[in-house]
Amino acid sequence: MSSYYESNKLNPPSPECPAVGEVSSYRPSRLFTALSAAVTSSHPGDPSSLLEGLLSLDAYLTRRLALCASSNSSLHQKILRYLCYALELSGHGVPWFSLCGLLAILYIPTGSHVLFSYLVHLLFLLVADIIVVAPIKLYFQRPRPSFNKGSIPLSISSVDQYAFPSGHTSRCVALAALFCYMSPFIRLWSGLTILWAVSVSFSRIVIGRHHIFDVIAGAMAGVVVFELTKFSIQMVF
């Protein structure tokens, strides 16, 4: 190991480098030292070392953006925290499944084609979201940030304890894409749904529920869920 660094004129990794997920108290200079050390800890191009460095960077940047993760916050941070709680509830699966039940109740006496179309699309999307996201969470089992405070309201599954990918983000991105797809000519409605999806996604980081990579992966999963929903409905109907 030492001969490698001597031959390439590189400094060996510092023993003071933080472990993954423990970089919140480190200054940016130490963070990049840790990232460099992780990448070169074994040999150039080692995927596991690169992954450790990226996770360290993810944990550090997430901690910097988690503006209202602590309960000991200022007044404006507490207001932001309550706003994040409201956004969290709006993107939870339970209210959306409840909306499906309401649409079904309204459809039975009216027989409205519009209600039926929204009901089918919404139900397919919510089920597809579970099918896509839940197995990934169970496979990676990445814990939520250490500074996350409290449990997620309305959590009904042990899967919710894991962070990667963000289920709220995947669901909201898929829903926003679905509403834009079904109402392409209502620009105001489309704009509001996109704004809502972005707000919910960013709030997951601000409140300390998810890491940045969790949210990015959740957004990608949301696109997959939307495409899977369209494909499934075309196959069935």
Sine and cosine of phi, psi and omega as CSV:
sin_phi,cos_phi,sin_psi,cos_psi,sin_omega,cos_omega
0.00,0.00,-0.73,0.69,-0.04,-1.00
-0.91,0.41,-0.60,0.80,0.00,-1.00
-0.90,0.43,-0.56,0.83,0.02,-1.00
-0.89,0.46,-0.72,0.69,-0.03,-1.00
-0.93,0.36,-0.57,0.82,0.02,-1.00
-0.93,0.37,-0.66,0.75,-0.03,-1.00
-0.94,0.35,-0.47,0.88,-0.02,-1.00
-0.97,-0.23,0.07,1.00,0.05,-1.00
0.84,0.54,0.70,0.72,0.00,-1.00
-0.92,-0.40,0.47,-0.88,0.09,-1.00
-0.99,0.12,0.73,-0.68,0.02,-1.00
-0.92,0.39,0.35,-0.94,0.00,-1.00
-0.85,0.53,0.62,-0.78,0.03,-1.00
-0.98,0.21,0.70,-0.72,0.03,-1.00
-0.93,0.36,-0.17,0.98,-0.02,-1.00
-1.00,-0.01,0.06,1.00,-0.03,-1.00
-0.91,0.43,0.66,-0.76,-0.04,-1.00
-0.96,0.29,0.42,-0.91,0.08,-1.00
-0.98,0.18,0.22,-0.98,0.01,-1.00
-0.87,0.49,0.73,-0.68,0.02,-1.00
0.99,0.13,0.01,1.00,-0.04,-1.00
-0.86,-0.51,0.49,0.87,-0.09,-1.00
-0.98,-0.20,0.09,1.00,-0.10,-0.99
-0.89,0.46,-0.48,0.88,-0.04,-1.00
-1.00,-0.07,0.08,1.00,-0.05,-1.00
-0.99,-0.11,0.54,-0.84,0.06,-1.00
-0.96,0.28,0.35,-0.94,-0.01,-1.00
-0.81,0.58,-0.61,0.80,0.00,-1.00
-0.88,0.47,-0.65,0.76,0.03,-1.00
-0.94,0.34,-0.55,0.83,0.03,-1.00
-0.87,0.50,-0.76,0.65,-0.04,-1.00
-0.94,0.34,-0.46,0.89,0.14,-0.99
-0.90,0.44,-0.69,0.73,0.02,-1.00
-0.90,0.43,-0.66,0.75,0.00,-1.00
-0.90,0.44,-0.70,0.71,0.02,-1.00
-0.89,0.45,-0.65,0.76,0.00,-1.00
-0.91,0.40,-0.62,0.78,-0.01,-1.00
-0.91,0.41,-0.62,0.78,-0.03,-1.00
-0.93,0.36,-0.56,0.83,-0.08,-1.00
-0.97,-0.26,0.22,0.98,-0.13,-0.99
-0.91,0.41,-0.54,0.84,0.01,-1.00
-0.92,-0.39,-0.91,0.43,0.10,-1.00
-0.32,-0.95,0.39,-0.92,-0.05,-1.00
-0.85,0.53,0.69,-0.73,0.05,-1.00
1.00,0.05,0.09,1.00,0.02,-1.00
-0.94,0.34,0.92,-0.40,-0.08,-1.00
-0.87,0.50,-0.63,0.77,-0.04,-1.00
-0.91,0.41,-0.63,0.78,0.01,-1.00
-0.93,0.37,-0.66,0.75,0.02,-1.00
-0.89,0.46,-0.65,0.76,0.01,-1.00
-0.89,0.45,-0.67,0.74,0.03,-1.00
-0.88,0.48,-0.65,0.76,0.03,-1.00
-0.91,0.43,-0.67,0.74,0.01,-1.00
-0.91,0.41,-0.62,0.78,0.03,-1.00
-0.92,0.39,-0.58,0.81,0.07,-1.00
-0.90,0.43,-0.70,0.71,0.04,-1.00
-0.89,0.46,-0.67,0.75,0.03,-1.00
-0.87,0.49,-0.71,0.71,-0.01,-1.00
-0.90,0.43,-0.65,0.76,-0.02,-1.00
-0.92,0.40,-0.76,0.65,-0.03,-1.00
-0.91,0.42,-0.59,0.81,0.04,-1.00
-0.89,0.46,-0.69,0.73,0.00,-1.00
-0.89,0.45,-0.58,0.82,0.01,-1.00
-0.93,0.36,-0.52,0.85,-0.04,-1.00
-1.00,-0.02,-0.22,0.98,-0.01,-1.00
-0.98,0.21,0.97,0.24,-0.15,-0.99
-0.93,0.36,-0.50,0.86,-0.06,-1.00
-0.79,-0.61,0.59,0.81,0.03,-1.00
-0.97,0.26,-0.49,0.87,-0.03,-1.00
-1.00,0.10,0.61,-0.79,0.05,-1.00
-0.96,0.28,-0.37,0.93,0.04,-1.00
-1.00,-0.01,0.94,0.34,-0.09,-1.00
-0.92,-0.38,0.24,-0.97,0.08,-1.00
-0.96,0.29,0.10,-1.00,-0.06,-1.00
-0.88,0.48,-0.73,0.68,-0.03,-1.00
-0.93,0.37,-0.48,0.88,0.07,-1.00
-0.95,0.32,-0.58,0.81,0.06,-1.00
-0.92,0.39,-0.62,0.78,0.06,-1.00
-0.89,0.46,-0.68,0.73,0.05,-1.00
-0.89,0.45,-0.59,0.81,0.00,-1.00
-0.90,0.43,-0.68,0.73,0.03,-1.00
-0.91,0.40,-0.57,0.82,0.09,-1.00
-0.90,0.44,-0.65,0.76,0.05,-1.00
-0.90,0.43,-0.59,0.81,0.07,-1.00
-0.88,0.47,-0.67,0.74,0.01,-1.00
-0.90,0.43,-0.68,0.73,0.03,-1.00
-0.91,0.42,-0.61,0.79,0.03,-1.00
-0.87,0.50,-0.70,0.71,0.00,-1.00
-0.92,0.40,-0.61,0.79,-0.04,-1.00
-0.92,0.38,-0.42,0.91,-0.01,-1.00
-0.98,-0.19,0.07,1.00,-0.01,-1.00
-0.96,0.26,0.47,-0.88,-0.05,-1.00
-0.95,0.32,-0.52,0.85,-0.06,-1.00
-0.87,0.49,-0.75,0.66,0.05,-1.00
-0.87,0.49,-0.56,0.83,-0.02,-1.00
-0.96,0.28,-0.60,0.80,0.12,-0.99
-0.92,0.40,-0.56,0.83,0.07,-1.00
-0.91,0.42,-0.60,0.80,0.05,-1.00
-0.90,0.45,-0.60,0.80,0.07,-1.00
-0.87,0.49,-0.67,0.74,0.04,-1.00
-0.89,0.46,-0.64,0.77,0.02,-1.00
-0.91,0.42,-0.68,0.74,0.03,-1.00
-0.89,0.45,-0.60,0.80,0.03,-1.00
-0.91,0.42,-0.65,0.76,0.02,-1.00
-0.91,0.42,-0.65,0.76,0.01,-1.00
-0.95,0.32,-0.50,0.87,-0.05,-1.00
-0.96,0.29,-0.59,0.81,-0.10,-0.99
-0.82,0.57,-0.76,0.65,-0.01,-1.00
-0.99,0.16,-0.39,0.92,-0.10,-0.99
-0.99,-0.12,-0.57,0.82,-0.06,-1.00
0.92,0.40,0.43,0.90,-0.06,-1.00
-0.92,0.39,0.77,-0.64,0.03,-1.00
-0.92,0.38,-0.58,0.81,-0.01,-1.00
-0.91,0.42,-0.72,0.69,0.02,-1.00
-0.88,0.48,-0.66,0.75,-0.01,-1.00
-0.90,0.44,-0.66,0.75,0.00,-1.00
-0.89,0.46,-0.73,0.68,0.02,-1.00
-0.91,0.42,-0.64,0.77,-0.01,-1.00
-0.89,0.46,-0.73,0.68,-0.04,-1.00
-0.91,0.42,-0.74,0.67,-0.01,-1.00
-0.88,0.48,-0.70,0.72,-0.04,-1.00
-0.92,0.40,-0.69,0.73,-0.02,-1.00
-0.91,0.41,-0.69,0.72,0.03,-1.00
-0.87,0.49,-0.67,0.75,-0.04,-1.00
-0.91,0.42,-0.70,0.71,-0.03,-1.00
-0.90,0.44,-0.63,0.78,0.04,-1.00
-0.93,0.36,-0.67,0.75,0.02,-1.00
-0.88,0.47,-0.58,0.82,0.01,-1.00
-0.89,0.45,-0.66,0.75,0.04,-1.00
-0.91,0.41,-0.68,0.73,-0.03,-1.00
-0.89,0.46,-0.60,0.80,-0.05,-1.00
-0.99,0.15,-0.73,0.68,-0.18,-0.98
-0.99,0.16,-0.69,0.72,-0.10,-1.00
-0.84,0.54,-0.73,0.68,0.01,-1.00
-0.89,0.46,-0.57,0.82,0.02,-1.00
-0.92,0.40,-0.68,0.73,0.04,-1.00
-0.87,0.49,-0.70,0.72,-0.03,-1.00
-0.93,0.37,-0.52,0.85,-0.01,-1.00
-0.95,0.30,-0.76,0.66,-0.07,-1.00
-0.99,0.11,-0.58,0.81,0.02,-1.00
0.77,0.64,0.70,0.72,0.03,-1.00
-0.97,0.23,0.82,-0.58,-0.01,-1.00
-0.94,0.35,0.36,-0.93,0.06,-1.00
-0.95,0.32,0.29,-0.96,0.00,-1.00
-0.80,0.60,0.57,-0.82,-0.05,-1.00
-0.89,0.45,-0.40,0.92,-0.02,-1.00
-1.00,-0.05,0.11,0.99,0.08,-1.00
-0.92,0.39,0.78,-0.63,-0.05,-1.00
-0.94,-0.33,0.79,-0.62,0.09,-1.00
0.99,0.17,0.24,-0.97,0.03,-1.00
-1.00,-0.06,0.30,-0.95,0.00,-1.00
-0.98,0.22,0.79,-0.62,0.01,-1.00
-0.87,0.49,0.55,-0.83,0.06,-1.00
0.92,0.39,0.29,0.96,0.04,-1.00
-0.93,0.36,0.81,-0.59,-0.06,-1.00
-0.84,-0.55,0.09,1.00,-0.03,-1.00
-0.65,-0.76,0.51,-0.86,0.05,-1.00
-0.93,0.37,-0.29,0.96,0.03,-1.00
-0.89,0.46,-0.49,0.87,-0.07,-1.00
-0.91,0.41,-0.22,0.97,0.01,-1.00
-0.97,0.24,-0.24,0.97,-0.03,-1.00
-0.99,-0.13,0.43,-0.90,-0.18,-0.98
-0.98,-0.22,-0.49,0.87,-0.16,-0.99
-0.96,-0.29,0.85,-0.53,-0.11,0.99
-1.00,0.04,0.09,-1.00,0.00,-1.00
-0.96,0.27,0.89,-0.45,0.01,-1.00
-0.94,0.35,-0.59,0.80,0.05,-1.00
-0.88,0.47,-0.68,0.74,-0.01,-1.00
-0.91,0.42,-0.73,0.69,-0.01,-1.00
-0.87,0.49,-0.67,0.74,-0.02,-1.00
-0.91,0.40,-0.71,0.70,-0.06,-1.00
-0.94,0.34,-0.63,0.78,0.05,-1.00
-0.90,0.44,-0.69,0.73,0.02,-1.00
-0.90,0.43,-0.66,0.75,0.02,-1.00
-0.91,0.42,-0.68,0.73,0.02,-1.00
-0.89,0.46,-0.67,0.74,0.04,-1.00
-0.90,0.43,-0.62,0.79,0.01,-1.00
-0.91,0.40,-0.71,0.71,-0.01,-1.00
-0.91,0.41,-0.62,0.78,0.06,-1.00
-0.92,0.40,-0.57,0.82,0.01,-1.00
-0.94,0.35,-0.63,0.77,-0.05,-1.00
-1.00,0.07,-0.32,0.95,0.01,-1.00
-0.75,-0.66,0.88,0.47,-0.12,-0.99
-0.93,0.37,-0.36,0.93,-0.09,-1.00
-1.00,-0.09,-0.10,1.00,0.04,-1.00
-0.99,-0.14,1.00,0.04,-0.14,-0.99
-0.91,0.41,-0.61,0.79,0.00,-1.00
-0.89,0.46,-0.70,0.71,0.01,-1.00
-0.89,0.45,-0.69,0.72,0.02,-1.00
-0.89,0.46,-0.68,0.73,0.00,-1.00
-0.90,0.44,-0.64,0.77,0.00,-1.00
-0.93,0.38,-0.63,0.78,0.00,-1.00
-0.93,0.37,-0.61,0.79,0.05,-1.00
-0.92,0.40,-0.68,0.73,0.04,-1.00
-0.88,0.48,-0.65,0.76,0.03,-1.00
-0.89,0.45,-0.71,0.71,-0.01,-1.00
-0.89,0.45,-0.67,0.74,0.02,-1.00
-0.91,0.41,-0.65,0.76,-0.01,-1.00
-0.90,0.43,-0.71,0.71,0.02,-1.00
-0.88,0.47,-0.69,0.72,-0.03,-1.00
-0.88,0.48,-0.74,0.68,-0.02,-1.00
-0.93,0.38,-0.55,0.83,-0.01,-1.00
-0.91,0.42,-0.43,0.90,0.02,-1.00
-0.90,0.43,-0.51,0.86,0.05,-1.00
-0.99,0.14,-0.69,0.72,-0.07,-1.00
-0.88,0.48,-0.61,0.79,-0.04,-1.00
-1.00,0.06,-0.10,1.00,0.05,-1.00
1.00,0.08,0.28,0.96,0.00,-1.00
-0.98,0.21,-0.54,0.84,-0.11,-0.99
-0.66,-0.75,0.39,-0.92,0.19,-0.98
-0.99,0.17,0.25,-0.97,0.00,-1.00
-0.88,0.47,-0.69,0.72,-0.01,-1.00
-0.89,0.45,-0.52,0.85,0.05,-1.00
-0.88,0.47,-0.68,0.73,-0.04,-1.00
-0.94,0.34,-0.66,0.75,0.03,-1.00
-0.88,0.47,-0.71,0.70,0.03,-1.00
-0.90,0.43,-0.59,0.81,0.04,-1.00
-0.90,0.44,-0.64,0.77,0.04,-1.00
-0.90,0.43,-0.65,0.76,0.05,-1.00
-0.91,0.42,-0.65,0.76,0.05,-1.00
-0.90,0.43,-0.57,0.82,0.03,-1.00
-0.89,0.46,-0.62,0.78,0.06,-1.00
-0.90,0.44,-0.67,0.75,0.04,-1.00
-0.89,0.45,-0.66,0.75,0.01,-1.00
-0.88,0.47,-0.68,0.73,0.01,-1.00
-0.89,0.46,-0.72,0.69,0.00,-1.00
-0.91,0.42,-0.62,0.78,0.04,-1.00
-0.91,0.42,-0.61,0.79,0.04,-1.00
-0.89,0.45,-0.74,0.67,0.02,-1.00
-0.86,0.51,-0.72,0.70,-0.02,-1.00
-0.89,0.45,-0.67,0.74,-0.03,-1.00
-0.90,0.43,-0.69,0.73,-0.02,-1.00
-0.92,0.39,-0.63,0.77,0.05,-1.00
-0.90,0.43,-0.57,0.82,0.02,-1.00
-0.95,0.31,-0.62,0.78,-0.07,-1.00
-0.98,0.18,-0.66,0.75,-0.07,-1.00
-0.95,-0.32,0.00,0.00,0.00,0.00
